[in-house]
Amino acid sequence: GLEDPGLVLDRVLDAGADAVMTSYGVIKRFRDKLIGRVPTYLRLDGGPSKYLEDWLYYNEWSLLHTVEDARRLGVDGVCVMGFMGGAVEMKTYEIVARVVGDCALDGLPVMIEALPCPGPRIPNPMDAEAMASASRIGFELGADIIKTYYTGSPASFRKVTHSVPAPVLIAGGGRMDTVRAALEVVHGSIE
């Protein structure tokens, strides 16, 4: 559905979304659908396309937009990545630190998408301990909100939510085969 972001936004907003996190271009083009209507978060950073590198295996990551860009767009908050254990771990943490500092000037909330990356030290990035560590680091770097993957069960996800004194949101993760599977993730994360 990404080829028609306006239609996606209409569907999401009509379904009752209570916030949207999206890219600069989408906010710029569909500002009237978002700003002042629903809390809107701007993703500030990014990496190569899927045609160059695979998700969670990045060798490059950059700050693409500034907090000042976010203020000009009138967004309610910003989002940046924290890739724990990956080749770009320190680069993402440097970006997080800069953004958190810039946002402290006026209290603009920062969401950190805290994700463990697969590798020799993290054989299973969906492990609750790894997810809790990534989330805790994100909080310690200054996150107002943590966004991360659901770890598969309410008990394991409690390890994540109890590791940080900030709200924890679940990221969409991989494509699910059924609506029921998606609803089970939502149910488990809320539980």
For each residue, the residues with C-beta under 8 A, 3 or more apart:
1: 4 5 7 8
2: 5 8
3:
4: 1 7 8
5: 1 2 8 9 22 26 29 30
6: 9 10 29 30 33
7: 1 4 10 11
8: 1 2 4 5 11 12
9: 5 6 12 13 20 26 30 33 34
10: 6 7 13 14 33
11: 7 8 14 15
12: 8 9 15 17 20
13: 9 10 16 17 20 33 37 38
14: 10 11
15: 11 12
16: 13
17: 12 13 20 38
18: 38 39
19: 38 39 40 41 76
20: 9 12 13 17 34 38 39 40 41
21: 40 41 42 43 79 111 147
22: 5 26 27 34 40 41 42 43
23: 26 27 42 43
24: 27 28 42 43 64 65 69 73
25: 28 29
26: 5 9 22 23 29 30
27: 22 23 24 30 31 34 35 40 42 73 75
28: 24 25 31 73
29: 5 6 25 26
30: 5 6 9 26 27 33 34
31: 27 28 34 35 73 74
32: 35
33: 6 9 10 13 30 37
34: 9 20 22 27 30 31 37 38 40
35: 27 31 32 40 73 74 75
36: 74
37: 13 33 34
38: 13 17 18 19 20 34
39: 18 19 20 76 77
40: 19 20 21 22 27 34 35 75 76 77
41: 19 20 21 22 75 76 77 78 79 109 111
42: 21 22 23 24 27 65 69 70 73 75 77 78 79
43: 21 22 23 24 46 65 78 79 80
44: 63 64 65 66 67 69 70 78 79 80 95 99
45: 61 62 63 64 65 80 81 92 95
46: 43 61 62 64
47: 53 58 60 61 62 88
48: 51 52 53 58 60
49: 52 53
50: 53 54 55
51: 48
52: 48 49
53: 47 48 49 50 57 58 59 60
54: 50 57
55: 50 58
56: 83 86 115 117 118 125
57: 53 54 86 87 117 118
58: 47 48 53 55 61 83 86 87 88
59: 53 87 88
60: 47 48 53 88
61: 45 46 47 58 81 83 88 91 92 95
62: 45 46 47 91 95
63: 44 45 66 80 95 98 99
64: 24 44 45 46
65: 24 42 43 44 45 69 70
66: 44 63 69 70 102
67: 44 70 71 78 99 102 103 108
68: 71 72 102
69: 24 42 44 65 66 72 73
70: 42 44 65 66 67 73 75 78 108
71: 67 68 74 75 106 108
72: 68 69
73: 24 27 28 31 35 42 69 70
74: 31 35 36 71
75: 27 35 40 41 42 70 71 78
76: 19 39 40 41 108 109
77: 39 40 41 42 108 109 110 111 144 145
78: 41 42 43 44 67 70 75 99 103 108 109 110 111
79: 21 41 42 43 44 110 111 112 113 147
80: 43 44 45 63 92 95 96 99 110 111 112 113
81: 45 61 92 95 112 113 115
82: 92 93 96 112 113 114 115 134 137 138 141
83: 56 58 61 86 88 89 92 115 117
84: 89 114 115 116 117 122 130 133 134 137
85: 89 116 117 118 119 121 122 125 130 134
86: 56 57 58 83 89 92 117 119
87: 57 58 59 117
88: 47 58 59 60 61 83 91 92
89: 83 84 85 86 92 93 117
90: 93 94
91: 61 62 88 94 95
92: 45 61 80 81 82 83 86 88 89 95 96
93: 82 89 90 96 97 137 141
94: 90 91 97 98
95: 44 45 61 62 63 80 81 91 92 98 99
96: 80 82 92 93 99 100 110 112 138 141 142 143
97: 93 94 100 101 141 142
98: 63 94 95 101 102
99: 44 63 67 78 80 95 96 102 103 110
100: 96 97 103 104 110 141 142 143
101: 97 98 104 142
102: 66 67 68 98 99 105
103: 67 78 99 100 106 107 108 109 110
104: 100 101 107 142
105: 102 108
106: 71 103
107: 103 104
108: 67 70 71 76 77 78 103 105
109: 41 76 77 78 103 144 145
110: 77 78 79 80 96 99 100 103 142 143 144 145
111: 21 41 77 78 79 80 143 144 145 146 147 169
112: 79 80 81 82 96 138 139 141 142 143 145 146 147
113: 79 80 81 82 138 147 148 171
114: 82 84 131 134 135 137 138 143 146 147 148
115: 56 81 82 83 84 125 131 134 148 149 171
116: 84 85 122 125 127 130 131 133 134
117: 56 57 83 84 85 86 87 89 122 125
118: 56 57 85 122 123 124 125
119: 85 86 122 123
120: 123
121: 85
122: 84 85 116 117 118 119 125 127 130
123: 118 119 120 127
124: 118 127 130
125: 56 85 115 116 117 118 122 130 131 149
126: 130 131 149 151 152
127: 116 122 123 124 130 131 151
128: 131 132 151 156 157 159 160
129: 132 133 159
130: 84 85 116 122 124 125 126 127 133 134
131: 114 115 116 125 126 127 128 134 135 148 149 151 159 160
132: 128 129 135 136 159 160 162 163
133: 84 116 129 130 136 137 163
134: 82 84 85 114 115 116 130 131 137 138 148
135: 114 131 132 138 139 146 148 160 163 164 168
136: 132 133 139 140 163 164
137: 82 84 93 114 133 134 140 141
138: 82 96 112 113 114 134 135 141 143 146 148 164
139: 112 135 136 142 143 146 163 164 165 166
140: 136 137
141: 82 93 96 97 100 112 137 138
142: 96 97 100 101 104 110 112 139
143: 96 100 110 111 112 114 138 139 146 164 166
144: 77 109 110 111 166 167
145: 77 109 110 111 112 166 167 168 169
146: 111 112 114 135 138 139 143 164 166 167 168 169
147: 21 79 111 112 113 114 168 169 170 171
148: 113 114 115 131 134 135 138 160 168 169 170 171
149: 115 125 126 131 170 171 173
150: 157 170 173 185 188 189
151: 126 127 128 131 156 157 159 160
152: 126 156 157 188
153: 156 157 188
154: 157 158 188 189 191
155: 158 159
156: 128 151 152 153 159 160
157: 128 150 151 152 153 154 160 161 188 189
158: 154 155 161 162
159: 128 129 131 132 151 155 156 162 163
160: 128 131 132 135 148 151 156 157 163 164 168
161: 157 158 164 168
162: 132 158 159
163: 132 133 135 136 139 159 160
164: 135 136 138 139 143 146 160 161 168
165: 139
166: 139 143 144 145 146
167: 144 145 146
168: 135 145 146 147 148 160 161 164
169: 111 145 146 147 148
170: 147 148 149 150 173 185 186 189
171: 113 115 147 148 149
172:
173: 149 150 170 176 185
174:
175:
176: 173 179 181 182 185
177: 181
178: 181 182
179: 176 182 183
180: 183 184
181: 176 177 178 184 185
182: 176 178 179 185 186
183: 179 180 186 187
184: 180 181 187 188
185: 150 170 173 176 181 182 188 189
186: 170 182 183 189 190
187: 183 184 190 191
188: 150 152 153 154 157 184 185 191
189: 150 154 157 170 185 186
190: 186 187
191: 154 187 188
